[in-house]
Amino acid sequence: MFERIQFWVVLILLSLAIPIGAQESATKPQANDAPATSGAVKKPATADPNYVIGSEDVLDVSVWKEPDLSRTVPVRPDGKISLPLLNDVQAAGLTPLQLAAAITTSLNKFVTNPQVTVIISQINSQRFYLLGEVTRPGAYSLIPGMTVLQALSNAGGFTPYANSKKIYLLREENGKQQKLSFNYKDVIAGKRTEQNIVLKTGDTIIVP
Protein backbone atom coordinates (compact mmCIF):
# COMPACT_ATOMS: atom_id res chain seq x y z
CA MET A 1 0.00 0.00 0.00
CA PHE A 2 2.80 2.40 0.95
CA GLU A 3 4.60 1.65 -2.32
CA ARG A 4 1.46 2.51 -4.34
CA ILE A 5 1.18 5.86 -2.55
CA GLN A 6 4.84 6.60 -3.33
CA PHE A 7 4.22 5.76 -6.98
CA TRP A 8 1.32 8.21 -7.28
CA VAL A 9 3.23 10.97 -5.46
CA VAL A 10 6.16 10.64 -7.87
CA LEU A 11 3.80 10.62 -10.86
CA ILE A 12 2.06 13.82 -9.69
CA LEU A 13 5.39 15.59 -9.11
CA LEU A 14 6.59 14.65 -12.59
CA SER A 15 3.39 15.96 -14.18
CA LEU A 16 3.89 19.31 -12.42
CA ALA A 17 7.56 19.58 -13.41
CA ILE A 18 6.99 19.10 -17.16
CA PRO A 19 5.00 22.33 -17.83
CA ILE A 20 7.41 24.35 -15.67
CA GLY A 21 10.37 23.11 -17.69
CA ALA A 22 8.51 23.76 -20.94
CA GLN A 23 7.72 27.31 -19.82
CA GLU A 24 11.36 27.97 -18.94
CA SER A 25 12.54 26.71 -22.33
CA ALA A 26 9.97 28.90 -24.09
CA THR A 27 11.00 32.06 -22.26
CA LYS A 28 14.75 31.43 -22.20
CA PRO A 29 16.50 33.13 -25.14
CA GLN A 30 18.12 30.80 -27.63
CA ALA A 31 21.89 30.63 -27.43
CA ASN A 32 22.30 31.07 -31.17
CA ASP A 33 20.21 34.26 -31.39
CA ALA A 34 22.29 37.03 -33.00
CA PRO A 35 22.66 40.10 -30.77
CA ALA A 36 20.85 43.19 -31.98
CA THR A 37 23.16 45.69 -33.53
CA SER A 38 22.42 49.27 -34.34
CA GLY A 39 24.77 50.81 -36.85
CA ALA A 40 24.38 54.53 -36.29
CA VAL A 41 24.77 56.41 -39.54
CA LYS A 42 26.80 59.55 -39.10
CA LYS A 43 25.18 62.66 -40.48
CA PRO A 44 27.58 64.81 -42.49
CA ALA A 45 27.90 68.52 -41.79
CA THR A 46 27.36 69.07 -45.51
CA ALA A 47 26.04 66.89 -48.31
CA ASP A 48 27.61 69.09 -50.98
CA PRO A 49 29.89 66.80 -53.07
CA ASN A 50 31.81 69.87 -54.26
CA TYR A 51 32.67 71.11 -50.77
CA VAL A 52 36.39 71.84 -50.56
CA ILE A 53 38.04 70.69 -47.33
CA GLY A 54 39.94 73.33 -45.37
CA SER A 55 42.11 73.65 -42.29
CA GLU A 56 40.38 72.95 -38.95
CA ASP A 57 37.59 70.93 -40.58
CA VAL A 58 36.94 67.58 -38.88
CA LEU A 59 36.68 64.47 -41.06
CA ASP A 60 35.35 60.96 -40.51
CA VAL A 61 37.57 58.62 -42.52
CA SER A 62 36.11 55.11 -42.71
CA VAL A 63 37.78 52.06 -44.25
CA TRP A 64 35.29 49.22 -44.69
CA LYS A 65 36.05 46.20 -42.49
CA GLU A 66 39.21 47.93 -41.21
CA PRO A 67 38.24 49.59 -37.90
CA ASP A 68 41.90 50.07 -36.94
CA LEU A 69 42.38 52.26 -40.00
CA SER A 70 39.20 54.30 -39.53
CA ARG A 71 39.56 57.61 -37.75
CA THR A 72 37.89 60.92 -36.91
CA VAL A 73 40.62 63.43 -37.61
CA PRO A 74 41.02 67.23 -37.69
CA VAL A 75 42.66 68.91 -40.64
CA ARG A 76 45.81 70.54 -39.34
CA PRO A 77 46.81 74.14 -40.14
CA ASP A 78 49.19 72.75 -42.78
CA GLY A 79 46.19 71.17 -44.53
CA LYS A 80 47.11 67.56 -43.73
CA ILE A 81 45.59 64.74 -41.70
CA SER A 82 47.33 61.84 -39.96
CA LEU A 83 46.21 58.27 -40.70
CA PRO A 84 47.54 54.83 -39.71
CA LEU A 85 50.02 53.34 -42.23
CA LEU A 86 49.91 56.49 -44.36
CA ASN A 87 51.13 59.09 -41.86
CA ASP A 88 50.46 62.55 -43.33
CA VAL A 89 47.89 62.90 -46.10
CA GLN A 90 47.03 66.17 -47.87
CA ALA A 91 43.34 66.96 -47.29
CA ALA A 92 42.87 70.72 -47.67
CA GLY A 93 41.95 71.75 -51.17
CA LEU A 94 40.24 68.44 -51.98
CA THR A 95 36.60 67.38 -51.98
CA PRO A 96 35.61 64.39 -49.80
CA LEU A 97 35.44 62.16 -52.90
CA GLN A 98 38.88 63.27 -54.07
CA LEU A 99 40.39 62.65 -50.65
CA ALA A 100 38.73 59.21 -50.42
CA ALA A 101 40.22 58.31 -53.82
CA ALA A 102 43.69 59.48 -52.75
CA ILE A 103 43.53 57.46 -49.52
CA THR A 104 42.30 54.40 -51.43
CA THR A 105 45.24 54.60 -53.82
CA SER A 106 47.74 54.86 -50.96
CA LEU A 107 46.14 52.02 -48.98
CA ASN A 108 46.37 49.63 -51.93
CA LYS A 109 49.96 48.96 -50.84
CA PHE A 110 48.77 47.61 -47.49
CA VAL A 111 45.13 46.49 -47.85
CA THR A 112 43.43 44.38 -50.50
CA ASN A 113 40.74 46.35 -52.33
CA PRO A 114 40.24 49.07 -49.67
CA GLN A 115 36.90 50.87 -49.68
CA VAL A 116 37.20 54.35 -48.21
CA THR A 117 34.58 56.97 -47.43
CA VAL A 118 35.22 60.49 -46.15
CA ILE A 119 32.53 62.51 -44.38
CA ILE A 120 32.76 66.11 -43.24
CA SER A 121 31.64 65.94 -39.61
CA GLN A 122 32.47 69.55 -38.70
CA ILE A 123 32.98 72.62 -40.86
CA ASN A 124 35.44 74.95 -39.17
CA SER A 125 37.46 76.31 -42.08
CA GLN A 126 34.71 78.46 -43.56
CA ARG A 127 33.25 81.14 -41.32
CA PHE A 128 31.09 84.22 -41.41
CA TYR A 129 30.60 86.88 -38.75
CA LEU A 130 27.53 88.37 -37.07
CA LEU A 131 28.05 91.69 -35.30
CA GLY A 132 25.98 94.44 -33.76
CA GLU A 133 22.55 94.31 -32.14
CA VAL A 134 22.06 90.54 -32.00
CA THR A 135 21.79 88.27 -28.98
CA ARG A 136 24.79 86.11 -29.88
CA PRO A 137 27.36 88.02 -31.96
CA GLY A 138 30.47 86.19 -33.09
CA ALA A 139 31.98 83.88 -35.69
CA TYR A 140 29.91 81.02 -37.10
CA SER A 141 30.63 78.04 -39.32
CA LEU A 142 29.45 78.62 -42.87
CA ILE A 143 27.30 75.83 -44.28
CA PRO A 144 27.33 75.73 -48.09
CA GLY A 145 24.27 77.47 -49.52
CA MET A 146 23.51 79.42 -46.33
CA THR A 147 21.70 82.71 -46.93
CA VAL A 148 21.70 85.95 -44.93
CA LEU A 149 18.30 85.12 -43.43
CA GLN A 150 19.46 81.67 -42.36
CA ALA A 151 22.61 83.16 -40.87
CA LEU A 152 20.62 85.64 -38.80
CA SER A 153 18.63 82.76 -37.31
CA ASN A 154 21.86 81.63 -35.61
CA ALA A 155 22.14 84.89 -33.69
CA GLY A 156 19.31 84.17 -31.25
CA GLY A 157 17.26 87.17 -32.35
CA PHE A 158 17.74 90.93 -32.31
CA THR A 159 18.23 93.15 -29.28
CA PRO A 160 15.50 95.75 -28.53
CA TYR A 161 17.71 98.43 -30.10
CA ALA A 162 18.25 96.66 -33.45
CA ASN A 163 17.25 98.39 -36.67
CA SER A 164 16.32 95.34 -38.74
CA LYS A 165 15.60 97.50 -41.80
CA LYS A 166 19.20 98.74 -42.02
CA ILE A 167 21.17 95.50 -41.80
CA TYR A 168 24.13 95.32 -44.16
CA LEU A 169 26.72 92.80 -45.26
CA LEU A 170 30.42 93.52 -45.81
CA ARG A 171 32.21 91.37 -48.38
CA GLU A 172 35.75 91.42 -49.73
CA GLU A 173 35.98 90.75 -53.46
CA ASN A 174 39.01 91.34 -55.65
CA GLY A 175 40.65 93.33 -52.89
CA LYS A 176 37.71 95.71 -52.56
CA GLN A 177 35.06 95.85 -49.85
CA GLN A 178 31.41 95.75 -50.85
CA LYS A 179 28.51 96.91 -48.69
CA LEU A 180 25.24 95.10 -49.44
CA SER A 181 21.96 96.18 -47.84
CA PHE A 182 19.50 93.77 -46.23
CA ASN A 183 16.04 94.78 -45.04
CA TYR A 184 14.94 91.98 -42.70
CA LYS A 185 11.29 93.05 -42.53
CA ASP A 186 10.98 93.24 -46.30
CA VAL A 187 12.58 89.85 -46.89
CA ILE A 188 10.45 87.96 -44.36
CA ALA A 189 7.39 89.63 -45.91
CA GLY A 190 8.40 88.23 -49.30
CA LYS A 191 9.58 91.56 -50.70
CA ARG A 192 12.99 92.32 -52.21
CA THR A 193 14.05 88.72 -51.72
CA GLU A 194 17.05 89.30 -54.00
CA GLN A 195 18.72 90.79 -50.90
CA ASN A 196 18.75 87.34 -49.30
CA ILE A 197 21.99 86.32 -50.99
CA VAL A 198 24.10 83.23 -50.39
CA LEU A 199 26.99 83.90 -48.02
CA LYS A 200 30.66 83.48 -48.80
CA THR A 201 33.56 82.75 -46.49
CA GLY A 202 34.58 85.85 -44.55
CA ASP A 203 31.29 87.73 -44.99
CA THR A 204 30.35 89.99 -42.08
CA ILE A 205 26.71 90.77 -41.29
CA ILE A 206 26.18 93.90 -39.20
CA VAL A 207 22.91 94.69 -37.43
CA PRO A 208 22.94 98.40 -36.44
C-alpha positions as a Markdown table, in Angstrom:
| # | Residue | x | y | z |
|---|---|---|---|---|
| 1 | Met | 0.0 | 0.0 | 0.0 |
| 2 | Phe | 2.8 | 2.4 | 1.0 |
| 3 | Glu | 4.6 | 1.7 | -2.3 |
| 4 | Arg | 1.5 | 2.5 | -4.3 |
| 5 | Ile | 1.2 | 5.9 | -2.5 |
| 6 | Gln | 4.8 | 6.6 | -3.3 |
| 7 | Phe | 4.2 | 5.8 | -7.0 |
| 8 | Trp | 1.3 | 8.2 | -7.3 |
| 9 | Val | 3.2 | 11.0 | -5.5 |
| 10 | Val | 6.2 | 10.6 | -7.9 |
| 11 | Leu | 3.8 | 10.6 | -10.9 |
| 12 | Ile | 2.1 | 13.8 | -9.7 |
| 13 | Leu | 5.4 | 15.6 | -9.1 |
| 14 | Leu | 6.6 | 14.6 | -12.6 |
| 15 | Ser | 3.4 | 16.0 | -14.2 |
| 16 | Leu | 3.9 | 19.3 | -12.4 |
| 17 | Ala | 7.6 | 19.6 | -13.4 |
| 18 | Ile | 7.0 | 19.1 | -17.2 |
| 19 | Pro | 5.0 | 22.3 | -17.8 |
| 20 | Ile | 7.4 | 24.3 | -15.7 |
| 21 | Gly | 10.4 | 23.1 | -17.7 |
| 22 | Ala | 8.5 | 23.8 | -20.9 |
| 23 | Gln | 7.7 | 27.3 | -19.8 |
| 24 | Glu | 11.4 | 28.0 | -18.9 |
| 25 | Ser | 12.5 | 26.7 | -22.3 |
| 26 | Ala | 10.0 | 28.9 | -24.1 |
| 27 | Thr | 11.0 | 32.1 | -22.3 |
| 28 | Lys | 14.7 | 31.4 | -22.2 |
| 29 | Pro | 16.5 | 33.1 | -25.1 |
| 30 | Gln | 18.1 | 30.8 | -27.6 |
| 31 | Ala | 21.9 | 30.6 | -27.4 |
| 32 | Asn | 22.3 | 31.1 | -31.2 |
| 33 | Asp | 20.2 | 34.3 | -31.4 |
| 34 | Ala | 22.3 | 37.0 | -33.0 |
| 35 | Pro | 22.7 | 40.1 | -30.8 |
| 36 | Ala | 20.9 | 43.2 | -32.0 |
| 37 | Thr | 23.2 | 45.7 | -33.5 |
| 38 | Ser | 22.4 | 49.3 | -34.3 |
| 39 | Gly | 24.8 | 50.8 | -36.8 |
| 40 | Ala | 24.4 | 54.5 | -36.3 |
| 41 | Val | 24.8 | 56.4 | -39.5 |
| 42 | Lys | 26.8 | 59.6 | -39.1 |
| 43 | Lys | 25.2 | 62.7 | -40.5 |
| 44 | Pro | 27.6 | 64.8 | -42.5 |
| 45 | Ala | 27.9 | 68.5 | -41.8 |
| 46 | Thr | 27.4 | 69.1 | -45.5 |
| 47 | Ala | 26.0 | 66.9 | -48.3 |
| 48 | Asp | 27.6 | 69.1 | -51.0 |
| 49 | Pro | 29.9 | 66.8 | -53.1 |
| 50 | Asn | 31.8 | 69.9 | -54.3 |
| 51 | Tyr | 32.7 | 71.1 | -50.8 |
| 52 | Val | 36.4 | 71.8 | -50.6 |
| 53 | Ile | 38.0 | 70.7 | -47.3 |
| 54 | Gly | 39.9 | 73.3 | -45.4 |
| 55 | Ser | 42.1 | 73.7 | -42.3 |
| 56 | Glu | 40.4 | 72.9 | -39.0 |
| 57 | Asp | 37.6 | 70.9 | -40.6 |
| 58 | Val | 36.9 | 67.6 | -38.9 |
| 59 | Leu | 36.7 | 64.5 | -41.1 |
| 60 | Asp | 35.3 | 61.0 | -40.5 |
| 61 | Val | 37.6 | 58.6 | -42.5 |
| 62 | Ser | 36.1 | 55.1 | -42.7 |
| 63 | Val | 37.8 | 52.1 | -44.2 |
| 64 | Trp | 35.3 | 49.2 | -44.7 |
| 65 | Lys | 36.1 | 46.2 | -42.5 |
| 66 | Glu | 39.2 | 47.9 | -41.2 |
| 67 | Pro | 38.2 | 49.6 | -37.9 |
| 68 | Asp | 41.9 | 50.1 | -36.9 |
| 69 | Leu | 42.4 | 52.3 | -40.0 |
| 70 | Ser | 39.2 | 54.3 | -39.5 |
| 71 | Arg | 39.6 | 57.6 | -37.7 |
| 72 | Thr | 37.9 | 60.9 | -36.9 |
| 73 | Val | 40.6 | 63.4 | -37.6 |
| 74 | Pro | 41.0 | 67.2 | -37.7 |
| 75 | Val | 42.7 | 68.9 | -40.6 |
| 76 | Arg | 45.8 | 70.5 | -39.3 |
| 77 | Pro | 46.8 | 74.1 | -40.1 |
| 78 | Asp | 49.2 | 72.8 | -42.8 |
| 79 | Gly | 46.2 | 71.2 | -44.5 |
| 80 | Lys | 47.1 | 67.6 | -43.7 |
| 81 | Ile | 45.6 | 64.7 | -41.7 |
| 82 | Ser | 47.3 | 61.8 | -40.0 |
| 83 | Leu | 46.2 | 58.3 | -40.7 |
| 84 | Pro | 47.5 | 54.8 | -39.7 |
| 85 | Leu | 50.0 | 53.3 | -42.2 |
| 86 | Leu | 49.9 | 56.5 | -44.4 |
| 87 | Asn | 51.1 | 59.1 | -41.9 |
| 88 | Asp | 50.5 | 62.6 | -43.3 |
| 89 | Val | 47.9 | 62.9 | -46.1 |
| 90 | Gln | 47.0 | 66.2 | -47.9 |
| 91 | Ala | 43.3 | 67.0 | -47.3 |
| 92 | Ala | 42.9 | 70.7 | -47.7 |
| 93 | Gly | 41.9 | 71.8 | -51.2 |
| 94 | Leu | 40.2 | 68.4 | -52.0 |
| 95 | Thr | 36.6 | 67.4 | -52.0 |
| 96 | Pro | 35.6 | 64.4 | -49.8 |
| 97 | Leu | 35.4 | 62.2 | -52.9 |
| 98 | Gln | 38.9 | 63.3 | -54.1 |
| 99 | Leu | 40.4 | 62.6 | -50.7 |
| 100 | Ala | 38.7 | 59.2 | -50.4 |
| 101 | Ala | 40.2 | 58.3 | -53.8 |
| 102 | Ala | 43.7 | 59.5 | -52.8 |
| 103 | Ile | 43.5 | 57.5 | -49.5 |
| 104 | Thr | 42.3 | 54.4 | -51.4 |
| 105 | Thr | 45.2 | 54.6 | -53.8 |
| 106 | Ser | 47.7 | 54.9 | -51.0 |
| 107 | Leu | 46.1 | 52.0 | -49.0 |
| 108 | Asn | 46.4 | 49.6 | -51.9 |
| 109 | Lys | 50.0 | 49.0 | -50.8 |
| 110 | Phe | 48.8 | 47.6 | -47.5 |
| 111 | Val | 45.1 | 46.5 | -47.8 |
| 112 | Thr | 43.4 | 44.4 | -50.5 |
| 113 | Asn | 40.7 | 46.3 | -52.3 |
| 114 | Pro | 40.2 | 49.1 | -49.7 |
| 115 | Gln | 36.9 | 50.9 | -49.7 |
| 116 | Val | 37.2 | 54.3 | -48.2 |
| 117 | Thr | 34.6 | 57.0 | -47.4 |
| 118 | Val | 35.2 | 60.5 | -46.2 |
| 119 | Ile | 32.5 | 62.5 | -44.4 |
| 120 | Ile | 32.8 | 66.1 | -43.2 |
| 121 | Ser | 31.6 | 65.9 | -39.6 |
| 122 | Gln | 32.5 | 69.6 | -38.7 |
| 123 | Ile | 33.0 | 72.6 | -40.9 |
| 124 | Asn | 35.4 | 75.0 | -39.2 |
| 125 | Ser | 37.5 | 76.3 | -42.1 |
| 126 | Gln | 34.7 | 78.5 | -43.6 |
| 127 | Arg | 33.3 | 81.1 | -41.3 |
| 128 | Phe | 31.1 | 84.2 | -41.4 |
| 129 | Tyr | 30.6 | 86.9 | -38.8 |
| 130 | Leu | 27.5 | 88.4 | -37.1 |
| 131 | Leu | 28.1 | 91.7 | -35.3 |
| 132 | Gly | 26.0 | 94.4 | -33.8 |
| 133 | Glu | 22.6 | 94.3 | -32.1 |
| 134 | Val | 22.1 | 90.5 | -32.0 |
| 135 | Thr | 21.8 | 88.3 | -29.0 |
| 136 | Arg | 24.8 | 86.1 | -29.9 |
| 137 | Pro | 27.4 | 88.0 | -32.0 |
| 138 | Gly | 30.5 | 86.2 | -33.1 |
| 139 | Ala | 32.0 | 83.9 | -35.7 |
| 140 | Tyr | 29.9 | 81.0 | -37.1 |
| 141 | Ser | 30.6 | 78.0 | -39.3 |
| 142 | Leu | 29.4 | 78.6 | -42.9 |
| 143 | Ile | 27.3 | 75.8 | -44.3 |
| 144 | Pro | 27.3 | 75.7 | -48.1 |
| 145 | Gly | 24.3 | 77.5 | -49.5 |
| 146 | Met | 23.5 | 79.4 | -46.3 |
| 147 | Thr | 21.7 | 82.7 | -46.9 |
| 148 | Val | 21.7 | 86.0 | -44.9 |
| 149 | Leu | 18.3 | 85.1 | -43.4 |
| 150 | Gln | 19.5 | 81.7 | -42.4 |
| 151 | Ala | 22.6 | 83.2 | -40.9 |
| 152 | Leu | 20.6 | 85.6 | -38.8 |
| 153 | Ser | 18.6 | 82.8 | -37.3 |
| 154 | Asn | 21.9 | 81.6 | -35.6 |
| 155 | Ala | 22.1 | 84.9 | -33.7 |
| 156 | Gly | 19.3 | 84.2 | -31.2 |
| 157 | Gly | 17.3 | 87.2 | -32.4 |
| 158 | Phe | 17.7 | 90.9 | -32.3 |
| 159 | Thr | 18.2 | 93.1 | -29.3 |
| 160 | Pro | 15.5 | 95.7 | -28.5 |
| 161 | Tyr | 17.7 | 98.4 | -30.1 |
| 162 | Ala | 18.2 | 96.7 | -33.4 |
| 163 | Asn | 17.2 | 98.4 | -36.7 |
| 164 | Ser | 16.3 | 95.3 | -38.7 |
| 165 | Lys | 15.6 | 97.5 | -41.8 |
| 166 | Lys | 19.2 | 98.7 | -42.0 |
| 167 | Ile | 21.2 | 95.5 | -41.8 |
| 168 | Tyr | 24.1 | 95.3 | -44.2 |
| 169 | Leu | 26.7 | 92.8 | -45.3 |
| 170 | Leu | 30.4 | 93.5 | -45.8 |
| 171 | Arg | 32.2 | 91.4 | -48.4 |
| 172 | Glu | 35.8 | 91.4 | -49.7 |
| 173 | Glu | 36.0 | 90.7 | -53.5 |
| 174 | Asn | 39.0 | 91.3 | -55.7 |
| 175 | Gly | 40.6 | 93.3 | -52.9 |
| 176 | Lys | 37.7 | 95.7 | -52.6 |
| 177 | Gln | 35.1 | 95.9 | -49.9 |
| 178 | Gln | 31.4 | 95.7 | -50.9 |
| 179 | Lys | 28.5 | 96.9 | -48.7 |
| 180 | Leu | 25.2 | 95.1 | -49.4 |
| 181 | Ser | 22.0 | 96.2 | -47.8 |
| 182 | Phe | 19.5 | 93.8 | -46.2 |
| 183 | Asn | 16.0 | 94.8 | -45.0 |
| 184 | Tyr | 14.9 | 92.0 | -42.7 |
| 185 | Lys | 11.3 | 93.0 | -42.5 |
| 186 | Asp | 11.0 | 93.2 | -46.3 |
| 187 | Val | 12.6 | 89.9 | -46.9 |
| 188 | Ile | 10.4 | 88.0 | -44.4 |
| 189 | Ala | 7.4 | 89.6 | -45.9 |
| 190 | Gly | 8.4 | 88.2 | -49.3 |
| 191 | Lys | 9.6 | 91.6 | -50.7 |
| 192 | Arg | 13.0 | 92.3 | -52.2 |
| 193 | Thr | 14.1 | 88.7 | -51.7 |
| 194 | Glu | 17.0 | 89.3 | -54.0 |
| 195 | Gln | 18.7 | 90.8 | -50.9 |
| 196 | Asn | 18.7 | 87.3 | -49.3 |
| 197 | Ile | 22.0 | 86.3 | -51.0 |
| 198 | Val | 24.1 | 83.2 | -50.4 |
| 199 | Leu | 27.0 | 83.9 | -48.0 |
| 200 | Lys | 30.7 | 83.5 | -48.8 |
| 201 | Thr | 33.6 | 82.8 | -46.5 |
| 202 | Gly | 34.6 | 85.9 | -44.5 |
| 203 | Asp | 31.3 | 87.7 | -45.0 |
| 204 | Thr | 30.4 | 90.0 | -42.1 |
| 205 | Ile | 26.7 | 90.8 | -41.3 |
| 206 | Ile | 26.2 | 93.9 | -39.2 |
| 207 | Val | 22.9 | 94.7 | -37.4 |
| 208 | Pro | 22.9 | 98.4 | -36.4 |
